[in-house]
Amino acid sequence: MYRLLLIFSLFLPFTSFADRPFNVTYEYESELHVVTGKAYKNGILFNNDRENVVRLVTLNWPPYIDDSLCNKGWVYQLTVALFHQAGYGVYIEFLPWARAVREAELGKADVLFPEYFIEANAPSDVVTGMHRTDLLRLSAPIPGGEINFLKLKDTELEFNGNLLSIINKMIGVVRGYQNTPEFDALMDAGKLSIVEAVDDLQLSRLLMNKRVEIIIGDPQVIQSSILMSEETSTQKRQWLSELDIVEPSLAYNPLYFAISKRVKNSYTILENINDAINRFKQTGTLNRIIETAKSQCHQY
């Protein structure tokens, strides 16, 4: 059984940040907070007057977060609010994912986000002979999305949830992404035929050009990346119409903040952000921020 998620409108016309301040507004315990950011280097700096300013690195990953989305997406909005509530100033920079991972694992950035759960035996692609959990600490989870295989509608595929059924398929993945523990274990063991992409749009192109038989990812991200690409409207409609989401889903993946173990006070950052996440969950603030950000950008 296959399904196709239709995303009708992802973003409003975006005015360059250089033309205006970028505000993140949220309500917590009946108090309205407005966090103002300003252009700084290659990103945006919020609350630089605070004693503790942390550097966060992220990626363009619509509809969750993207530099061109209205308000940059709900993950961005929630992140600024959480770190503001935790007492930090933040500098957020968008990078290609593999580079963002490298910056955090080497301690050049304090926090990498959004990250999937990292298995204890997942090897680092950055530091030879080390595991990713040797280099990063994961926060408490925030909401995430489904992970599926995706294929073209004219491609025959028998999949009942057993990964052994796709072991002979050519599979597209994004370099540096965690997927599911079972899939990643097979991939790390060299038991799958893999073609790597630098991002989800390139992953989609691998599939559309039939360089791979299936790809793995969050269907919302794949579809959003196509819609936000520079392809023509006709091409976008054609790609979306050809895309099939394979059932059953492989997993539901929550999202996390990954704090570099190589930066000063990494455990304190972890404790403070976990406290903010838990308080936002208990008060309903987390869901309000997500729903507000989605409605502002007309995301469905």
Secondary structure as GFF3:
##gff-version 3
##sequence-region A 1 300
A	DSSP	beta_strand	2	3	.	.	.	ID=ss1
A	DSSP	three_ten_helix	17	19	.	.	.	ID=ss2
A	DSSP	beta_strand	22	28	.	.	.	ID=ss3
A	DSSP	beta_strand	31	40	.	.	.	ID=ss4
A	DSSP	beta_strand	43	46	.	.	.	ID=ss5
A	DSSP	beta_strand	53	58	.	.	.	ID=ss6
A	DSSP	three_ten_helix	70	72	.	.	.	ID=ss7
A	DSSP	alpha_helix	74	85	.	.	.	ID=ss8
A	DSSP	beta_strand	89	94	.	.	.	ID=ss9
A	DSSP	alpha_helix	97	105	.	.	.	ID=ss10
A	DSSP	beta_strand	111	115	.	.	.	ID=ss11
A	DSSP	three_ten_helix	132	134	.	.	.	ID=ss12
A	DSSP	beta_strand	136	138	.	.	.	ID=ss13
A	DSSP	beta_strand	142	152	.	.	.	ID=ss14
A	DSSP	three_ten_helix	163	166	.	.	.	ID=ss15
A	DSSP	beta_strand	170	174	.	.	.	ID=ss16
A	DSSP	alpha_helix	181	188	.	.	.	ID=ss17
A	DSSP	beta_strand	193	197	.	.	.	ID=ss18
A	DSSP	alpha_helix	200	208	.	.	.	ID=ss19
A	DSSP	beta_strand	214	217	.	.	.	ID=ss20
A	DSSP	alpha_helix	219	227	.	.	.	ID=ss21
A	DSSP	alpha_helix	233	242	.	.	.	ID=ss22
A	DSSP	beta_strand	243	246	.	.	.	ID=ss23
A	DSSP	beta_strand	251	260	.	.	.	ID=ss24
A	DSSP	alpha_helix	266	283	.	.	.	ID=ss25
A	DSSP	alpha_helix	285	296	.	.	.	ID=ss26
###
